[in-house]
Amino acid sequence: MSLPTKYPARSHAQRVAEQLGAEFSDAVYLLTSPTIEIYAYCDQTKPFRQDRYFNYLTGAHDLNSAAVTYDVKNDKLTLWLPEIDEEDVMWSGLPLSIEQAKEKYDVDDVKYINDKEAAVDFAGRLIGIEEIKHSIEFFTALGSGYTVEKKLQDALDMARSVKDDYEIALMRRAAEITDNSHLAVMSALPIEQNEGHIHAEFVYHAMRQGSKFQAYDPICCSGTDCGTLHYIKNDQELGNEKQLVLIDAGAEWQCYAADVTRVFPINGEWTPEARSIYTTVLDMQTQTMNKVKPGQSWDELHFLAHRILVEKFLELGIFQNGTVDEILEARTSVAFLPHGLGHMLGMDTHDVAGFPNYEDPDPMFRYLRLRGDLKLGNVVTVEPGIYFNNFLLEPYLKDEKHLKYINKTVLDKYMPVGGVRIEDDVVVTKDGYENMTKITSDPDEVASIVKKGIEKGRSHFHVVV
């Protein structure tokens, strides 16, 4: 099926109206893009990040100080451009014109924000999702202003949770860029002497492919720091005493995110302990991903991941003195897998409509960012992990309820592994799923890529400092 030539903003607006229902059949909903902000006490601007709700109704991922309205009754989507600032033109060039915007975006009309006559019909019908501070002149022109309506945000979230073909195509491109960048990182260990070099290598290759922004700050860690879930330092040396490198990084393409994690041996050779944990996590991912389909309970998949972990730990001898069901009931496995199996993915890395319950009394499900059943068109990450983190393990090792199931002597052999997480991006399809992530996670192939990079580096690469 061929894709539309423009981001399908009108169909998105109609989808939101369907979610809102008849109660809002006379409403006009209003969203705005951020203005360019300046850091305090200097004239440097902050990095611009488009409002995701505004982008959903326009596809204008790089347009600032603008607004969009959708008149439900008249099925009319209008983009409102900021007035031309002559002083800004001197520094930054001419902005997008009305004619150019009509050609570029899937909207019914384009106006300037101060067009009071065009906006007068909206008085008393406008609803928004928050108290928006920018584009004040536009709101002033409307006279009676607008009403903040929580149901509009709920409707936007539900509409965004199901991706159309155009959105999935954007996410496939983000995934492709991400795959290539992960491969580059795996292949370039000779010039990666610390975690910062890994970070730089990924961003360099993403930008070379046209992705100027990352979907989130890359997590680049090594050794025991791989046991920190959202590690942020990215500055430690890659010493030979360390076993693994973990990189969790994803490119952004026109506001749509990829989110991929790969782990590889720091010298191209898996230690027995690292390979055992890696293949366990890979089995957790394979088995859970193979069950992804419309109607599948995400809670059940998360529980399955824990069951596989417990079974493997009993085989390895890390767990002892109990059955699989007894250890699951005690929730001892949460010490090694404290986060959820995955989350919604879209314009945000942790996308909307996951409905987490961070007050859940059950520690196994408390940090699960996605609850409920999968739907056709959802995009999710599948990212099981196993972590050997002293801070996380300490309470369990002091509690007899859990300690009786843990063989500390065997556990100590695995502590240098640090942590393993494998993460892919998956679309829920009619018959199952499509895995958009193509970079290999096979342990032998991963090791081979690293070793080839090391061999090549001995004769070609030089260290950049």
C-alpha positions in Angstrom: 0.0 0.0 0.0 1.4 3.4 -1.0 1.7 6.0 1.7 0.3 9.5 1.5 2.8 12.2 0.4 2.2 14.3 3.5 2.0 13.5 7.2 -1.7 12.5 7.7 -2.6 15.4 10.1 -6.3 15.5 9.1 -6.9 11.9 9.7 -5.2 12.3 13.1 -7.5 15.2 14.0 -10.6 13.1 13.0 -9.3 10.2 15.0 -9.1 12.5 18.1 -12.7 13.7 17.5 -13.9 10.1 17.4 -12.2 9.5 20.7 -13.9 12.6 22.2 -17.4 11.6 21.1 -20.6 13.5 20.6 -20.2 15.6 23.8 -17.6 17.7 22.0 -19.2 17.8 18.5 -19.2 21.6 18.6 -15.7 22.0 20.0 -12.6 23.5 18.4 -9.4 22.1 19.9 -6.3 24.2 20.0 -2.7 23.2 20.3 0.5 25.2 20.0 4.1 24.7 19.4 6.8 26.0 21.7 8.5 29.3 21.2 12.3 29.6 21.0 13.6 30.1 24.5 16.8 31.9 25.6 19.0 30.8 28.5 19.0 33.2 31.4 21.7 35.9 31.4 22.9 35.2 27.8 21.6 35.3 24.2 22.0 31.6 23.4 18.9 29.7 22.6 17.8 26.4 24.2 17.5 23.3 21.9 14.1 23.3 20.3 11.9 20.3 21.0 8.5 20.2 19.2 5.4 19.6 21.3 4.3 16.1 20.5 0.6 16.8 20.5 1.0 19.8 18.1 3.1 17.6 15.9 0.4 14.9 15.9 -2.1 17.3 14.3 0.4 19.0 11.9 3.5 17.0 11.1 5.3 20.3 11.5 8.2 18.9 13.6 10.4 22.0 13.3 7.9 24.8 13.4 8.0 27.1 16.5 5.6 29.7 17.8 2.7 28.4 15.8 -0.8 27.0 16.6 -3.2 24.5 15.1 -7.0 24.3 15.5 -9.4 21.6 14.5 -13.1 22.6 14.2 -14.9 19.4 14.8 -18.3 20.6 13.5 -16.9 21.8 10.2 -14.1 19.2 10.0 -11.6 21.9 9.4 -7.9 21.8 10.3 -6.1 25.2 10.3 -2.5 25.9 10.9 -1.7 29.3 12.4 1.8 30.7 11.6 3.6 33.3 13.6 3.8 36.8 12.2 6.9 37.6 10.3 9.5 39.3 12.5 11.7 41.5 10.3 14.5 41.6 12.9 14.5 37.8 13.1 14.6 37.5 9.3 17.8 39.5 9.3 19.5 36.9 11.5 17.7 33.7 10.4 16.3 34.2 7.0 12.7 34.1 5.8 10.2 31.9 7.6 7.8 29.5 6.0 5.1 31.4 4.0 1.4 30.7 3.9 1.7 29.3 0.4 4.6 27.1 1.3 2.8 25.8 4.4 -0.3 24.9 2.4 1.9 22.9 0.0 3.8 21.2 2.7 1.2 20.2 5.3 -2.0 18.2 5.3 -4.3 21.0 6.6 -7.3 22.7 5.2 -6.1 26.3 5.7 -3.1 28.3 6.8 -3.4 31.7 8.5 -1.3 34.1 10.5 -1.9 34.1 14.2 -3.0 37.7 14.4 -5.8 37.2 11.8 -8.7 38.1 14.2 -11.4 37.8 11.6 -10.5 34.2 10.8 -10.5 33.3 14.5 -13.7 35.1 15.7 -16.0 32.1 15.0 -14.0 30.1 17.6 -15.1 32.2 20.6 -16.6 30.0 23.3 -15.8 26.8 21.6 -12.1 26.4 22.1 -10.6 23.7 24.3 -7.0 23.0 25.1 -4.9 20.6 27.1 -3.0 22.9 29.4 -2.4 26.5 30.4 -0.3 27.5 27.4 1.9 30.6 27.9 3.0 31.2 24.3 1.1 32.5 21.3 -0.7 34.9 23.7 -1.6 37.3 20.9 -3.6 34.5 19.3 -5.7 33.8 22.4 -6.2 37.4 23.0 -7.7 37.8 19.5 -10.3 35.2 20.4 -11.9 37.3 23.1 -13.4 34.7 25.4 -10.2 32.5 25.4 -10.4 28.7 25.8 -11.1 26.0 28.3 -8.6 23.4 29.6 -10.2 20.0 29.0 -8.6 16.8 30.4 -10.7 14.7 28.1 -9.0 16.2 25.1 -5.6 15.0 26.3 -7.0 11.5 27.0 -8.4 11.5 23.5 -5.1 12.6 22.0 -3.3 9.9 24.0 -5.6 7.1 22.8 -5.4 8.3 19.2 -1.6 8.4 19.4 -1.4 4.9 20.9 -2.4 3.3 17.6 0.1 4.1 14.8 -1.0 4.4 11.2 1.1 3.3 8.2 2.8 6.7 7.8 3.9 6.8 11.4 5.2 3.3 11.3 7.2 4.2 8.2 8.8 7.1 10.1 9.6 4.7 13.0 11.1 2.2 10.6 13.4 4.9 9.3 14.4 5.8 12.9 15.0 2.1 13.6 17.2 1.8 10.4 19.4 4.7 11.5 19.6 3.3 14.9 20.6 -0.2 13.6 23.4 1.3 11.5 24.7 3.4 14.5 24.7 0.4 16.9 26.6 -1.6 14.3 29.1 1.2 14.0 29.6 1.2 17.8 30.1 -2.6 17.9 32.6 -2.4 15.0 34.8 0.4 16.4 36.1 -0.7 19.8 39.7 0.1 18.8 38.9 3.8 18.7 36.5 3.6 21.7 38.7 3.9 24.8 36.0 5.1 27.1 32.2 5.3 27.4 32.2 8.9 26.0 33.7 7.6 22.7 30.9 5.1 22.4 28.4 7.9 22.9 30.2 10.1 20.3 30.4 7.2 17.8 26.6 6.5 18.0 25.6 10.2 17.6 28.1 10.8 14.8 26.7 8.0 12.7 23.1 9.0 13.5 23.8 12.5 12.3 25.5 11.3 9.2 22.2 9.6 8.3 20.2 12.8 8.8 19.0 12.3 12.4 20.1 15.5 14.2 18.5 14.5 17.5 18.5 11.5 19.7 15.2 10.2 21.0 16.8 10.3 24.5 20.2 10.7 26.0 22.2 7.6 25.1 23.1 5.2 27.9 26.7 4.0 27.4 28.1 1.9 30.2 30.7 -0.8 30.8 31.6 -3.4 33.4 29.5 -3.4 36.6 28.0 0.0 35.6 25.8 -2.0 33.2 23.8 -2.9 36.3 22.5 0.7 36.5 19.3 1.0 34.5 19.5 4.6 33.3 23.3 5.2 33.6 24.1 8.8 32.8 27.9 9.3 33.4 29.1 7.9 30.0 32.7 8.8 31.0 34.5 5.8 32.4 37.4 4.0 30.8 37.0 0.7 29.0 39.5 -1.4 31.0 40.3 -5.0 30.1 39.1 -6.1 33.5 35.6 -5.3 32.4 33.4 -7.9 30.7 30.7 -6.1 28.8 29.6 -2.9 27.1 25.9 -1.9 27.2 24.6 0.8 24.9 20.9 1.9 25.0 20.4 4.5 22.3 17.9 5.4 19.7 17.7 8.0 16.9 14.8 10.3 16.2 13.3 10.8 12.8 10.8 13.7 12.4 9.8 13.4 16.0 9.4 9.6 16.0 11.7 7.5 18.2 13.7 4.3 18.1 14.8 2.7 21.4 17.3 -0.1 21.1 19.7 -1.7 23.6 22.6 -4.0 22.7 25.3 -5.6 24.8 28.7 -7.0 23.6 31.9 -8.4 25.1 34.5 -5.7 25.6 37.3 -7.8 24.0 35.2 -9.9 21.5 35.1 -12.9 23.8 32.2 -13.8 26.1 33.1 -15.0 29.6 31.1 -18.1 30.5 29.1 -16.1 33.1 28.4 -13.2 30.7 27.3 -15.6 27.9 25.0 -17.5 30.3 23.3 -14.3 31.4 23.2 -12.9 27.8 21.5 -16.1 26.4 19.1 -16.1 29.3 18.0 -12.5 28.5 17.8 -13.4 24.8 15.6 -16.4 25.6 13.4 -14.1 27.7 13.0 -11.7 24.8 12.5 -14.4 22.2 9.7 -16.2 24.1 7.9 -13.0 25.1 8.2 -11.4 21.7 6.8 -14.5 20.0 3.6 -14.1 21.9 3.0 -10.4 20.9 -0.4 -10.1 19.2 -3.6 -8.1 19.5 -5.4 -8.9 22.8 -2.3 -10.3 24.5 -2.0 -9.3 28.1 1.3 -7.4 28.7 1.2 -8.3 32.4 1.3 -12.0 31.4 4.3 -11.5 29.1 6.1 -9.7 31.9 5.4 -12.6 34.3 6.6 -15.0 31.6 9.9 -13.2 31.5 10.3 -13.6 35.2 9.5 -17.3 35.0 12.2 -17.8 32.4 14.7 -15.9 34.6 13.9 -18.1 37.6 14.1 -21.3 35.6 17.5 -20.3 34.2 18.8 -19.2 37.6 17.9 -22.5 39.1 19.9 -24.2 36.3 22.9 -21.9 36.9 22.8 -22.4 40.6 22.2 -18.8 41.4 18.8 -19.8 42.9 18.4 -22.8 45.1 16.1 -24.4 47.8 12.8 -23.8 46.0 10.6 -24.5 43.1 10.0 -22.1 40.2 6.6 -21.2 41.6 7.8 -20.7 45.1 10.5 -18.3 44.0 8.1 -16.4 41.8 5.6 -16.1 44.6 8.3 -14.7 46.9 9.2 -12.1 44.1 12.9 -12.8 44.6 13.4 -12.4 40.9 12.5 -8.7 41.1 16.0 -8.1 42.6 17.5 -9.1 39.2 14.7 -7.7 36.9 13.3 -4.6 38.7 11.9 -2.8 35.6 9.1 -3.7 33.2 9.3 -5.8 30.1 8.9 -2.8 27.9 6.8 0.3 27.1 4.9 2.1 24.4 7.0 3.8 21.8 6.1 6.6 19.4 6.9 10.3 19.4 8.1 9.9 23.0 10.4 7.2 24.0 8.1 6.3 26.9 5.0 7.0 24.8 1.5 7.8 26.0 -1.3 5.5 26.9 0.7 2.9 28.7 -1.3 3.4 31.9 1.3 2.4 34.4 0.5 1.9 38.1 3.4 3.0 40.1 1.4 2.5 43.3 0.9 -1.2 42.6 1.6 -3.1 45.8 3.1 -6.0 43.8 6.8 -5.2 43.3 6.9 -7.3 40.2 4.5 -5.0 38.4 5.1 -1.7 40.1 7.5 -0.3 37.5 5.8 -1.8 34.5 5.2 1.2 32.1 2.6 -0.7 30.0 -0.4 -2.4 31.5 -3.4 -4.1 29.9 -3.8 -5.8 26.5 -2.0 -5.0 23.3 -3.9 -3.5 20.4 -3.4 -3.6 16.6 -1.1 -0.8 15.7 0.6 -0.4 19.1 4.4 0.0 18.9 6.2 -1.4 22.0 9.7 -2.2 23.1 10.5 -5.7 24.3 13.4 -5.2 26.7 14.0 -7.9 29.4 17.1 -7.6 31.4 19.1 -9.2 34.2 21.2 -7.0 36.6 23.8 -7.6 39.3 23.6 -4.4 41.2 24.9 -4.3 44.8 22.5 -1.6 45.9 19.4 -3.4 44.5 20.5 -6.8 45.8 21.4 -5.7 49.4 17.9 -5.7 50.8 17.2 -9.1 49.3 20.4 -10.6 50.8 19.4 -9.3 54.2 15.9 -10.7 54.1 15.6 -14.4 54.9 12.5 -14.6 52.8 14.7 -14.1 49.7 18.1 -15.1 51.0 17.1 -18.8 51.4 16.6 -18.9 47.6 19.9 -17.2 46.7 23.3 -19.1 46.5 25.6 -16.2 47.4 28.7 -18.1 46.5 27.5 -18.7 42.9 26.1 -15.2 42.8 29.5 -13.7 43.5 30.8 -15.3 40.3 28.2 -13.4 38.3 28.5 -9.9 39.9 31.3 -8.7 37.5 28.8 -9.2 34.6 27.1 -6.1 35.8 24.0 -6.3 33.6 22.4 -7.3 30.3 19.5 -5.8 28.6 18.3 -6.5 25.0 15.7 -4.2 23.5 13.9 -4.2 20.2 11.1 -2.1 18.8 8.0 -4.1 17.8 4.7 -3.2 15.9 1.6 -5.2 16.8 0.2 -6.5 13.6 -3.0 -8.4 12.7 -1.3 -11.8 12.9 1.4 -11.1 15.5 4.2 -8.6 15.3 6.8 -7.0 13.1 10.3 -6.4 14.7 11.6 -3.2 13.2 15.0 -3.7 14.9 17.4 -5.5 12.5 20.8 -5.2 14.3 21.7 -8.7 15.3 21.5 -9.9 18.9 22.8 -13.4 18.2 25.7 -13.8 20.7 28.1 -15.4 18.1 27.4 -12.8 15.5 27.8 -10.0 18.0 31.1 -11.4 19.2 32.2 -11.8 15.6 31.4 -8.1 14.7 33.5 -7.0 17.7 36.4 -9.2 17.0 36.5 -8.2 13.3 36.5 -4.6 14.4 39.4 -5.2 16.8 41.4 -7.0 14.1 40.7 -4.2 11.6 41.6 -1.6 14.2 45.1 -3.1 14.8 46.1 -2.1 11.3 43.8 0.8 10.3 42.4 2.7 13.2 44.1 5.2 15.4 42.8 6.4 18.8 41.2 9.8 18.8 41.4 11.7 22.1 
